Amino acid sequence: MMMRIIFGIVLGVLVAYPTLAVAVTNLIVQPPVIAAAAGIWAWPRITRRVRGWWA
């Protein structure tokens, strides 16, 4: 429920301020941001796999 509210707020702000949408899009597509997001997403999988090596 909370994520739905947050998504609605973010969507409303991006519709109300199109220049902000462009700025956010430009920020998101930067390689360091993409690499950080991939690391955050993959971290639990990496730690589970490495932990399995020593089991």
PAKOL-761496 format. One record per residue: x, y, z of N, C-alpha, C in turn; residue number from 1; residue in three letters. Coordinates in Angstrom, 1 decimal. Layout:
<sites>
@n_xx->X | n_yy->Y | n_zz->Z | ca_xx->X | ca_yy->Y | ca_zz->Z | c_xx->X | c_yy->Y | c_zz->Z | num->NUM | residu->ala
...
</sites>
This chain:
<sites>
@n_xx->0.8 | n_yy->-1.2 | n_zz->0.0 | ca_xx->0.0 | ca_yy->0.0 | ca_zz->0.0 | c_xx->0.9 | c_yy->1.3 | c_zz->0.0 | num->1 | residu->met
@n_xx->1.9 | n_yy->1.2 | n_zz->0.8 | ca_xx->2.8 | ca_yy->2.4 | ca_zz->0.9 | c_xx->3.5 | c_yy->2.7 | c_zz->-0.4 | num->2 | residu->met
@n_xx->4.0 | n_yy->1.6 | n_zz->-1.0 | ca_xx->4.7 | ca_yy->1.8 | ca_zz->-2.3 | c_xx->3.8 | c_yy->2.4 | c_zz->-3.4 | num->3 | residu->met
@n_xx->2.5 | n_yy->2.1 | n_zz->-3.3 | ca_xx->1.5 | ca_yy->2.6 | ca_zz->-4.3 | c_xx->1.4 | c_yy->4.1 | c_zz->-4.1 | num->4 | residu->arg
@n_xx->1.3 | n_yy->4.5 | n_zz->-2.8 | ca_xx->1.2 | ca_yy->6.0 | ca_zz->-2.5 | c_xx->2.5 | c_yy->6.7 | c_zz->-2.9 | num->5 | residu->ile
@n_xx->3.7 | n_yy->6.1 | n_zz->-2.6 | ca_xx->4.9 | ca_yy->6.7 | ca_zz->-3.1 | c_xx->5.0 | c_yy->6.8 | c_zz->-4.6 | num->6 | residu->ile
@n_xx->4.6 | n_yy->5.8 | n_zz->-5.3 | ca_xx->4.6 | ca_yy->5.8 | ca_zz->-6.7 | c_xx->3.7 | c_yy->6.9 | c_zz->-7.3 | num->7 | residu->phe
@n_xx->2.6 | n_yy->7.0 | n_zz->-6.7 | ca_xx->1.6 | ca_yy->8.1 | ca_zz->-7.1 | c_xx->2.2 | c_yy->9.5 | c_zz->-6.9 | num->8 | residu->gly
@n_xx->2.8 | n_yy->9.7 | n_zz->-5.8 | ca_xx->3.4 | ca_yy->11.0 | ca_zz->-5.5 | c_xx->4.5 | c_yy->11.3 | c_zz->-6.5 | num->9 | residu->ile
@n_xx->5.4 | n_yy->10.3 | n_zz->-6.7 | ca_xx->6.5 | ca_yy->10.5 | ca_zz->-7.7 | c_xx->6.0 | c_yy->10.8 | c_zz->-9.1 | num->10 | residu->val
@n_xx->5.0 | n_yy->10.0 | n_zz->-9.5 | ca_xx->4.4 | ca_yy->10.2 | ca_zz->-10.8 | c_xx->3.8 | c_yy->11.6 | c_zz->-10.9 | num->11 | residu->leu
@n_xx->3.1 | n_yy->12.0 | n_zz->-9.9 | ca_xx->2.4 | ca_yy->13.3 | ca_zz->-9.9 | c_xx->3.5 | c_yy->14.4 | c_zz->-10.0 | num->12 | residu->gly
@n_xx->4.6 | n_yy->14.3 | n_zz->-9.3 | ca_xx->5.6 | ca_yy->15.3 | ca_zz->-9.3 | c_xx->6.3 | c_yy->15.4 | c_zz->-10.7 | num->13 | residu->val
@n_xx->6.5 | n_yy->14.2 | n_zz->-11.3 | ca_xx->7.1 | ca_yy->14.2 | ca_zz->-12.6 | c_xx->6.2 | c_yy->14.7 | c_zz->-13.7 | num->14 | residu->leu
@n_xx->4.9 | n_yy->14.5 | n_zz->-13.6 | ca_xx->3.9 | ca_yy->15.1 | ca_zz->-14.5 | c_xx->3.8 | c_yy->16.6 | c_zz->-14.3 | num->15 | residu->val
@n_xx->3.9 | n_yy->17.1 | n_zz->-13.1 | ca_xx->3.7 | ca_yy->18.5 | ca_zz->-12.8 | c_xx->5.0 | c_yy->19.3 | c_zz->-13.2 | num->16 | residu->ala
@n_xx->6.1 | n_yy->18.7 | n_zz->-13.1 | ca_xx->7.4 | ca_yy->19.3 | ca_zz->-13.4 | c_xx->8.1 | c_yy->18.5 | c_zz->-14.5 | num->17 | residu->tyr
@n_xx->7.8 | n_yy->18.7 | n_zz->-15.8 | ca_xx->8.5 | ca_yy->18.0 | ca_zz->-16.9 | c_xx->10.0 | c_yy->18.1 | c_zz->-16.9 | num->18 | residu->pro
@n_xx->10.5 | n_yy->19.3 | n_zz->-16.5 | ca_xx->11.9 | ca_yy->19.5 | ca_zz->-16.5 | c_xx->12.6 | c_yy->18.7 | c_zz->-15.5 | num->19 | residu->thr
@n_xx->11.9 | n_yy->18.5 | n_zz->-14.4 | ca_xx->12.4 | ca_yy->17.6 | ca_zz->-13.3 | c_xx->12.5 | c_yy->16.1 | c_zz->-13.8 | num->20 | residu->leu
@n_xx->11.5 | n_yy->15.7 | n_zz->-14.7 | ca_xx->11.5 | ca_yy->14.4 | ca_zz->-15.2 | c_xx->12.8 | c_yy->14.2 | c_zz->-16.1 | num->21 | residu->ala
@n_xx->13.1 | n_yy->15.2 | n_zz->-16.9 | ca_xx->14.3 | ca_yy->15.2 | ca_zz->-17.7 | c_xx->15.5 | c_yy->15.1 | c_zz->-16.9 | num->22 | residu->val
@n_xx->15.6 | n_yy->15.9 | n_zz->-15.8 | ca_xx->16.8 | ca_yy->15.9 | ca_zz->-15.0 | c_xx->16.9 | c_yy->14.5 | c_zz->-14.3 | num->23 | residu->ala
@n_xx->15.9 | n_yy->13.9 | n_zz->-13.8 | ca_xx->15.9 | ca_yy->12.6 | ca_zz->-13.1 | c_xx->16.3 | c_yy->11.6 | c_zz->-14.1 | num->24 | residu->val
@n_xx->15.8 | n_yy->11.6 | n_zz->-15.3 | ca_xx->16.1 | ca_yy->10.6 | ca_zz->-16.4 | c_xx->17.6 | c_yy->10.7 | c_zz->-16.7 | num->25 | residu->thr
@n_xx->18.1 | n_yy->12.0 | n_zz->-16.8 | ca_xx->19.6 | ca_yy->12.1 | ca_zz->-17.1 | c_xx->20.4 | c_yy->11.6 | c_zz->-16.0 | num->26 | residu->asn
@n_xx->20.0 | n_yy->11.8 | n_zz->-14.8 | ca_xx->20.7 | ca_yy->11.3 | ca_zz->-13.6 | c_xx->20.7 | c_yy->9.7 | c_zz->-13.6 | num->27 | residu->leu
@n_xx->19.6 | n_yy->9.1 | n_zz->-13.9 | ca_xx->19.4 | ca_yy->7.7 | ca_zz->-13.8 | c_xx->20.3 | c_yy->6.9 | c_zz->-14.8 | num->28 | residu->ile
@n_xx->20.4 | n_yy->7.5 | n_zz->-16.0 | ca_xx->21.1 | ca_yy->6.8 | ca_zz->-17.0 | c_xx->22.6 | c_yy->7.0 | c_zz->-17.0 | num->29 | residu->val
@n_xx->23.1 | n_yy->7.6 | n_zz->-15.9 | ca_xx->24.6 | ca_yy->7.7 | ca_zz->-15.8 | c_xx->25.2 | c_yy->6.4 | c_zz->-15.4 | num->30 | residu->gln
@n_xx->26.3 | n_yy->5.9 | n_zz->-16.0 | ca_xx->26.9 | ca_yy->4.6 | ca_zz->-15.7 | c_xx->27.1 | c_yy->4.3 | c_zz->-14.2 | num->31 | residu->pro
@n_xx->27.7 | n_yy->5.3 | n_zz->-13.4 | ca_xx->27.9 | ca_yy->5.0 | ca_zz->-12.0 | c_xx->26.5 | c_yy->4.7 | c_zz->-11.3 | num->32 | residu->pro
@n_xx->25.5 | n_yy->5.3 | n_zz->-11.7 | ca_xx->24.2 | ca_yy->5.1 | ca_zz->-11.0 | c_xx->23.7 | c_yy->3.7 | c_zz->-11.4 | num->33 | residu->val
@n_xx->23.8 | n_yy->3.3 | n_zz->-12.7 | ca_xx->23.4 | ca_yy->2.0 | ca_zz->-13.1 | c_xx->24.2 | c_yy->0.9 | c_zz->-12.4 | num->34 | residu->ile
@n_xx->25.5 | n_yy->1.2 | n_zz->-12.3 | ca_xx->26.4 | ca_yy->0.2 | ca_zz->-11.6 | c_xx->26.0 | c_yy->0.0 | c_zz->-10.2 | num->35 | residu->ala
@n_xx->25.7 | n_yy->1.1 | n_zz->-9.5 | ca_xx->25.4 | ca_yy->1.1 | ca_zz->-8.1 | c_xx->24.0 | c_yy->0.3 | c_zz->-7.9 | num->36 | residu->ala
@n_xx->23.1 | n_yy->0.6 | n_zz->-8.8 | ca_xx->21.8 | ca_yy->-0.1 | ca_zz->-8.7 | c_xx->21.9 | c_yy->-1.6 | c_zz->-8.9 | num->37 | residu->ala
@n_xx->22.8 | n_yy->-1.9 | n_zz->-9.9 | ca_xx->23.0 | ca_yy->-3.3 | ca_zz->-10.2 | c_xx->23.7 | c_yy->-4.0 | c_zz->-9.0 | num->38 | residu->ala
@n_xx->24.6 | n_yy->-3.3 | n_zz->-8.3 | ca_xx->25.3 | ca_yy->-3.9 | ca_zz->-7.1 | c_xx->24.3 | c_yy->-4.1 | c_zz->-6.0 | num->39 | residu->gly
@n_xx->23.4 | n_yy->-3.1 | n_zz->-5.8 | ca_xx->22.5 | ca_yy->-3.2 | ca_zz->-4.7 | c_xx->21.5 | c_yy->-4.4 | c_zz->-5.0 | num->40 | residu->ile
@n_xx->21.1 | n_yy->-4.5 | n_zz->-6.2 | ca_xx->20.2 | ca_yy->-5.6 | ca_zz->-6.6 | c_xx->20.8 | c_yy->-6.9 | c_zz->-6.5 | num->41 | residu->trp
@n_xx->22.1 | n_yy->-7.0 | n_zz->-6.8 | ca_xx->22.8 | ca_yy->-8.3 | ca_zz->-6.9 | c_xx->23.4 | c_yy->-8.8 | c_zz->-5.6 | num->42 | residu->ala
@n_xx->23.6 | n_yy->-7.9 | n_zz->-4.6 | ca_xx->24.3 | ca_yy->-8.2 | ca_zz->-3.4 | c_xx->23.8 | c_yy->-9.4 | c_zz->-2.6 | num->43 | residu->trp
@n_xx->22.5 | n_yy->-9.5 | n_zz->-2.4 | ca_xx->22.0 | ca_yy->-10.7 | ca_zz->-1.7 | c_xx->22.3 | c_yy->-12.0 | c_zz->-2.4 | num->44 | residu->pro
@n_xx->22.2 | n_yy->-12.0 | n_zz->-3.7 | ca_xx->22.5 | ca_yy->-13.2 | ca_zz->-4.5 | c_xx->24.0 | c_yy->-13.5 | c_zz->-4.4 | num->45 | residu->arg
@n_xx->24.8 | n_yy->-12.5 | n_zz->-4.5 | ca_xx->26.3 | ca_yy->-12.8 | ca_zz->-4.4 | c_xx->26.6 | c_yy->-13.3 | c_zz->-3.0 | num->46 | residu->ile
@n_xx->26.1 | n_yy->-12.7 | n_zz->-2.0 | ca_xx->26.5 | ca_yy->-13.2 | ca_zz->-0.6 | c_xx->26.0 | c_yy->-14.6 | c_zz->-0.4 | num->47 | residu->thr
@n_xx->24.8 | n_yy->-15.0 | n_zz->-0.9 | ca_xx->24.3 | ca_yy->-16.3 | ca_zz->-0.7 | c_xx->25.2 | c_yy->-17.3 | c_zz->-1.5 | num->48 | residu->arg
@n_xx->25.6 | n_yy->-17.0 | n_zz->-2.7 | ca_xx->26.5 | ca_yy->-17.9 | ca_zz->-3.4 | c_xx->27.8 | c_yy->-18.1 | c_zz->-2.8 | num->49 | residu->arg
@n_xx->28.4 | n_yy->-17.0 | n_zz->-2.3 | ca_xx->29.7 | ca_yy->-17.1 | ca_zz->-1.7 | c_xx->29.6 | c_yy->-17.8 | c_zz->-0.4 | num->50 | residu->val
@n_xx->28.6 | n_yy->-17.6 | n_zz->0.4 | ca_xx->28.4 | ca_yy->-18.3 | ca_zz->1.6 | c_xx->28.3 | c_yy->-19.8 | c_zz->1.4 | num->51 | residu->arg
@n_xx->27.7 | n_yy->-20.2 | n_zz->0.2 | ca_xx->27.6 | ca_yy->-21.6 | ca_zz->-0.1 | c_xx->28.9 | c_yy->-22.3 | c_zz->-0.4 | num->52 | residu->gly
@n_xx->29.9 | n_yy->-21.5 | n_zz->-0.8 | ca_xx->31.3 | ca_yy->-22.0 | ca_zz->-1.1 | c_xx->31.9 | c_yy->-22.6 | c_zz->0.1 | num->53 | residu->trp
@n_xx->31.7 | n_yy->-22.0 | n_zz->1.2 | ca_xx->32.3 | ca_yy->-22.5 | ca_zz->2.5 | c_xx->31.5 | c_yy->-23.4 | c_zz->3.3 | num->54 | residu->trp
@n_xx->30.3 | n_yy->-23.8 | n_zz->2.8 | ca_xx->29.4 | ca_yy->-24.6 | ca_zz->3.6 | c_xx->29.8 | c_yy->-26.1 | c_zz->3.5 | num->55 | residu->ala
</sites>
